[in-house]
Structures are given as C-alpha cells and as structure tokens.
C-alpha cells in the first residue's frame, strides 16, 4: 500500500498548547490561505464534484474557464491538467484542434474514495466505550525521514502523540491500521500496542490537549463557519463557485480532525456546527451548481 499523498498542512501537527491558556482566536482571516490554494488541488475538487458523477469527457477550455472562476490563471490551470495526467489521474484525447479529458480508472477510484470521505465526514457522532488504543514505537533521531513518515501516516489515521514514541487513539478498531503502518515502514519489531481504559494518574483532558491541537482545529472550523454562513449565491455561476469552494474547504477536515468522541471534545464543539453547515449548504447549492455545469457542457459541445 502506497503512503497517502497528504499535503503538509494536513499531515503536520502543531505543538500542543497549554490547556489552561485561554488564547483568543486570531484576528487575521485564513482567506489568504484559501486564495492561494493550488490549481491542482482545486482541479481535483472540480473533477470530484462535477466530472466524476457524469463520466463524460470535458474540454480543456471548459476546465480552464471553470478554474478561472475560482481565480486560477490559465497557465496554472493548464499546468494542473498536465500534472494530473502525468500522475495517471486523467487521460487526454485530441479531437481536431481541441483536447478533452477523461478520468482514468485510478483517477475514478481516487475521487470516489475521496468523495465518500468528504460527504460522510461529520454526519454522525461516534459512540465510545472509554477504551483507548496505545501504540508505542520509537524511531532513532538519526532517521528523521522515517520519523516524519510515521508521524504523517499515524496523524492521518487519527492518532495523537502525548509524548515522544507514544501514540493514542480512542478507537481501538484502528489497531489493524496501525499494525499495517508500522509493518510497511519496517517498524513492527520495535512496536507494541495496548488497549485499556485511562487510569487514575493524571487527567484525560491534559492527555487530549497534548495529543491533538483542538484549539487550532477550532479556529479552522470557526473560519469555515464565518466564511460560508452568510453566503447566498444567486445564479448558476455564483452557485458553482460557492459550491466548489465549500467542498474544497471541507475536504481539508478529514485530514485535520481526529474525530474524537463527544466525551473528549469541548462543549459546543465547532466541528459539529461546521458539519451541519456544510451538509446543509451542499444540499441547498448543489442543484444550481450542477445545472450550470451541464449548461457549460452543452455550450462546449456546440462550439
């Protein structure tokens, strides 16, 4: 199994904050971060939201125009198409002087798995019996690349690390996934795992705060809520842009959120509010966005 291709922002975990510190939310909006999203990442969102459900080739000019609506320059859009093709997600076909693109079988599988993760994320809370999975695995300081790969993959799987060499998850069913990760990285001989309830020494809240930066995650959820709560697109093109940006921003959270049970989350958890907002807006905006995409397809076929 190949390692998941995880953007650095997804895989890295910021240093835990002191749980006693009541740090205010930053006043600087993250919209600058959104405006500089890579063309390739936006292309994958467009492909997953509009091309995947239809299984129809799409002309280069249409993809370039749609990415232009999302503030991607033409040169960057064409480079994103070329890179996606080189990686095996798209295949091109020349028709006269024009080129159209189709998803390859691997591209379809990639986007199908991504869509399932994106659309199901946040729909239902997880029940918890109070048991923890603890994984102990140490990597020598000299093997920094291996340490990074281990951290990236375990973080992606929802594990947190309260102290060096120790990883925890409130989901014991992830034991097989953890075993696969350490085995593929050649660390199974050094690894140990336990499943147990938290003991009487120390506080669970402190361990959670040291393992996962929920303050940073809360800020991201609050920014998502701030950005999309008051947005009410009117018309086909604004709806397509709003829907695409909604999905593009939401697709970050399955990589950032460890999906802790409610018992371990702060009261009035922003993640629950953001999930409700995403699913409601996605349903509301989808018809107009999809109609506009179909209209663009029809116009391109007539060109």
C-alpha positions as CSV (number, residue, x, y, z in Angstrom):
1,X,0.0,0.0,0.0
2,X,1.4,3.3,-1.0
3,X,1.6,6.1,1.5
4,X,-1.3,8.6,1.2
5,X,-0.4,11.8,-0.6
6,X,-1.1,14.2,2.2
7,X,-0.4,17.9,1.9
8,X,2.0,19.2,4.6
9,X,-0.8,21.3,6.2
10,X,-2.8,18.1,6.7
11,X,0.0,15.9,8.0
12,X,1.7,18.2,10.3
13,X,0.5,18.7,13.8
14,X,1.3,22.0,15.6
15,X,2.8,21.9,19.0
16,X,0.1,21.4,21.7
17,X,-1.0,24.5,23.5
18,X,-1.2,24.7,27.3
19,X,-4.8,23.5,28.0
20,X,-5.0,26.2,30.8
21,X,-4.3,29.0,28.4
22,X,-7.4,30.8,27.0
23,X,-5.9,32.1,23.8
24,X,-8.2,34.3,21.8
25,X,-9.0,33.4,18.2
26,X,-6.6,35.1,15.7
27,X,-8.0,38.2,14.1
28,X,-6.3,37.5,10.8
29,X,-8.7,35.6,8.4
30,X,-7.5,32.5,6.7
31,X,-9.0,33.6,3.4
32,X,-5.5,34.5,2.2
33,X,-4.6,30.8,2.6
34,X,-7.7,29.9,0.5
35,X,-6.9,32.4,-2.2
36,X,-3.5,30.8,-2.7
37,X,-4.8,27.2,-2.9
38,X,-3.0,25.3,-5.6
39,X,-4.6,25.0,-9.0
40,X,-4.1,21.2,-9.0
41,X,-5.9,20.9,-5.7
42,X,-8.8,23.0,-7.0
43,X,-8.9,20.9,-10.2
44,X,-9.3,17.7,-8.1
45,X,-12.2,19.3,-6.3
46,X,-13.8,20.2,-9.6
47,X,-13.3,16.7,-11.0
48,X,-14.7,15.1,-7.9
49,X,-17.8,17.3,-7.7
50,X,-18.8,17.6,-11.4
51,X,-16.8,15.2,-13.7
52,X,-16.9,12.1,-11.5
53,X,-20.8,11.8,-11.3
54,X,-21.2,12.2,-15.1
55,X,-18.4,10.0,-16.6
56,X,-18.2,12.3,-19.6
57,X,-15.1,13.8,-21.2
58,X,-14.6,17.6,-20.6
59,X,-12.9,20.0,-22.9
60,X,-9.8,21.8,-21.8
61,X,-11.4,25.2,-22.5
62,X,-14.2,24.4,-20.1
63,X,-12.0,23.3,-17.3
64,X,-9.7,26.3,-17.7
65,X,-12.8,28.6,-17.7
66,X,-14.2,27.0,-14.5
67,X,-10.9,27.2,-12.7
68,X,-10.7,30.8,-13.9
69,X,-14.0,31.5,-12.0
70,X,-12.0,30.2,-9.0
71,X,-9.3,32.7,-9.6
72,X,-6.8,30.3,-11.2
73,X,-4.8,31.7,-14.1
74,X,-5.0,29.9,-17.4
75,X,-1.3,28.9,-17.3
76,X,-1.7,27.4,-13.9
77,X,-4.9,25.6,-14.9
78,X,-3.2,24.0,-17.9
79,X,-0.2,23.0,-15.8
80,X,-2.6,21.4,-13.3
81,X,-4.1,19.3,-16.1
82,X,-0.7,18.3,-17.4
83,X,0.5,17.2,-13.9
84,X,-2.7,15.3,-13.2
85,X,-2.3,13.5,-16.5
86,X,1.3,12.7,-15.7
87,X,0.3,11.2,-12.4
88,X,-2.2,9.0,-14.1
89,X,-5.5,10.6,-12.9
90,X,-6.5,12.0,-16.3
91,X,-6.1,11.0,-19.9
92,X,-6.4,13.4,-22.9
93,X,-7.9,12.9,-26.3
94,X,-7.4,15.2,-29.3
95,X,-10.5,15.9,-31.4
96,X,-9.5,18.1,-34.3
97,X,-7.8,21.1,-32.8
98,X,-9.3,20.6,-29.4
99,X,-8.4,18.4,-26.4
100,X,-10.8,16.8,-24.0
101,X,-10.1,15.0,-20.7
102,X,-11.4,11.8,-19.1
103,X,-10.8,10.2,-15.7
104,X,-8.6,7.1,-15.7
105,X,-9.7,4.1,-13.6
106,X,-7.2,5.0,-10.9
107,X,-8.4,8.6,-11.0
108,X,-12.0,7.5,-10.7
109,X,-11.1,5.3,-7.7
110,X,-9.2,8.1,-6.1
111,X,-12.0,10.6,-6.4
112,X,-14.7,8.1,-5.4
113,X,-12.8,7.3,-2.2
114,X,-12.3,11.0,-1.6
115,X,-16.0,11.8,-2.2
116,X,-17.1,9.2,0.3
117,X,-14.7,10.5,2.9
118,X,-15.8,14.1,2.3
119,X,-19.5,13.7,2.2
120,X,-19.7,11.2,5.1
121,X,-17.4,13.2,7.3
122,X,-19.2,14.8,10.2
123,X,-22.6,13.2,9.6
124,X,-22.8,11.2,12.8
125,X,-21.1,11.2,16.2
126,X,-19.1,8.2,17.4
127,X,-20.1,6.1,20.3
128,X,-17.3,5.3,22.8
129,X,-16.9,2.7,25.5
130,X,-14.0,4.6,27.2
131,X,-11.2,2.3,25.9
132,X,-8.0,3.6,24.3
133,X,-5.6,2.1,21.9
134,X,-2.0,2.9,22.7
135,X,0.9,2.3,20.3
136,X,4.5,2.5,21.4
137,X,7.0,2.8,18.6
138,X,10.3,4.6,18.7
139,X,12.4,5.8,15.8
140,X,16.0,6.9,16.2
141,X,16.6,10.6,15.9
142,X,19.0,10.0,13.1
143,X,16.2,8.5,10.9
144,X,14.3,11.8,10.5
145,X,12.7,10.9,7.2
146,X,11.3,7.7,8.7
147,X,10.1,9.6,11.8
148,X,8.3,12.1,9.5
149,X,6.6,9.3,7.5
150,X,5.5,7.6,10.7
151,X,4.1,10.8,12.1
152,X,2.4,11.7,8.9
153,X,0.6,8.4,8.5
154,X,-0.4,8.0,12.1
155,X,-1.7,11.5,12.2
156,X,-3.7,10.9,9.0
157,X,-5.1,7.8,10.8
158,X,-6.3,9.9,13.7
159,X,-3.7,9.1,16.3
160,X,-2.3,11.7,18.6
161,X,1.1,11.7,20.4
162,X,1.1,12.9,24.1
163,X,4.8,12.2,24.5
164,X,7.6,11.1,22.1
165,X,7.2,7.5,20.9
166,X,3.7,7.1,22.2
167,X,0.6,7.3,20.1
168,X,-3.0,7.1,21.3
169,X,-6.5,6.8,19.7
170,X,-9.9,6.4,21.4
171,X,-10.8,4.0,18.6
172,X,-9.3,0.5,19.3
173,X,-10.6,-0.7,15.9
174,X,-7.7,1.2,14.3
175,X,-5.3,-1.4,15.7
176,X,-5.1,-3.2,12.3
177,X,-4.4,0.0,10.5
178,X,-1.7,0.9,13.0
179,X,-0.2,-2.6,12.5
180,X,-0.2,-2.1,8.8
181,X,1.6,1.3,9.0
182,X,4.4,0.1,11.3
183,X,4.8,-3.1,9.2
184,X,5.1,-1.2,5.9
185,X,7.6,1.2,7.5
186,X,9.7,-1.7,8.8
187,X,9.0,-0.8,12.4
188,X,6.9,-3.8,13.6
189,X,9.8,-5.3,15.5
190,X,10.0,-2.2,17.7
191,X,6.3,-1.6,18.1
192,X,4.0,-2.5,21.0
193,X,0.2,-1.9,21.4
194,X,-2.2,-1.9,24.3
195,X,-6.0,-1.4,24.7
196,X,-7.1,-0.2,28.1
197,X,-9.1,2.4,30.0
198,X,-7.4,5.6,31.2
199,X,-6.0,5.1,34.8
200,X,-6.2,7.3,37.9
201,X,-2.9,9.1,37.4
202,X,-3.2,12.3,35.5
203,X,-6.2,13.8,33.7
204,X,-7.7,12.7,30.4
205,X,-8.2,16.3,29.4
206,X,-4.5,17.0,29.7
207,X,-3.6,14.0,27.6
208,X,-6.0,15.0,24.9
209,X,-4.6,18.6,24.8
210,X,-1.1,17.3,24.5
211,X,-2.1,14.8,21.8
212,X,-4.2,17.0,19.5
213,X,-4.3,20.7,18.9
214,X,-8.0,21.2,19.3
215,X,-7.6,25.0,19.6
216,X,-6.0,25.2,16.2
217,X,-8.8,22.9,14.8
218,X,-11.4,25.1,16.4
219,X,-10.0,28.2,14.7
220,X,-10.2,26.4,11.4
221,X,-13.8,25.3,11.9
222,X,-14.8,28.8,13.1
223,X,-13.2,30.3,10.0
224,X,-15.2,27.9,7.8
225,X,-18.4,28.8,9.6
226,X,-17.6,32.6,9.3
227,X,-16.9,32.2,5.6
228,X,-20.0,30.3,4.5
229,X,-22.7,31.1,6.9
230,X,-23.8,34.3,5.3
231,X,-23.0,33.3,1.7
232,X,-26.1,33.2,-0.5
233,X,-25.2,32.8,-4.2
234,X,-27.8,33.7,-6.8
235,X,-27.5,32.3,-10.3
236,X,-25.6,29.5,-11.9
237,X,-22.0,30.7,-11.9
238,X,-22.0,32.1,-8.4
239,X,-23.6,28.8,-7.2
240,X,-21.0,26.7,-8.9
241,X,-18.2,28.8,-7.4
242,X,-19.7,28.7,-3.9
243,X,-20.4,25.0,-4.1
244,X,-16.8,24.3,-5.3
245,X,-15.2,26.4,-2.6
246,X,-17.5,24.9,0.0
247,X,-16.3,21.3,-0.9
248,X,-12.7,22.4,-1.4
249,X,-12.5,23.8,2.1
250,X,-14.4,21.0,3.7
251,X,-12.2,18.3,2.2
252,X,-9.3,19.5,4.5
253,X,-11.1,18.5,7.7
254,X,-11.0,14.7,7.4
255,X,-7.2,15.1,7.5
256,X,-7.1,17.6,10.3
257,X,-9.9,16.3,12.6
258,X,-9.1,13.1,14.6
259,X,-12.8,12.6,15.1
260,X,-12.7,12.3,18.9
261,X,-15.9,11.1,20.7
262,X,-18.1,13.8,22.1
263,X,-16.9,13.0,25.7
264,X,-13.4,14.2,24.8
265,X,-14.4,17.4,22.9
266,X,-15.1,20.9,24.3
267,X,-18.7,21.9,24.9
268,X,-20.5,23.3,21.9
269,X,-17.8,21.9,19.6
270,X,-17.4,24.0,16.5
271,X,-16.8,20.9,14.4
272,X,-20.4,19.8,14.9
273,X,-21.7,23.3,13.8
274,X,-19.4,23.3,10.8
275,X,-20.5,19.8,9.7
276,X,-24.2,20.8,9.9
277,X,-23.5,23.9,7.9
278,X,-21.5,22.0,5.2
279,X,-24.1,19.4,4.6
280,X,-27.0,21.9,4.6
281,X,-25.3,24.3,2.2
282,X,-24.1,21.4,0.0
283,X,-27.7,20.3,-0.5
284,X,-29.0,23.8,-1.0
285,X,-26.4,24.9,-3.6
286,X,-26.0,21.6,-5.4
287,X,-28.9,21.8,-7.9
288,X,-28.0,25.3,-9.3
289,X,-24.3,24.4,-9.4
290,X,-24.9,21.1,-11.2
291,X,-27.3,22.8,-13.7
292,X,-24.8,25.4,-14.5
293,X,-22.1,22.7,-15.1
294,X,-24.5,20.9,-17.5
295,X,-25.2,24.2,-19.3
296,X,-21.4,24.8,-19.8
297,X,-21.1,21.2,-21.1
298,X,-23.9,21.8,-23.7
299,X,-22.3,25.1,-24.8
300,X,-18.9,23.5,-25.2
301,X,-20.4,20.7,-27.4
302,X,-22.0,23.3,-29.7
303,X,-18.7,25.3,-30.1
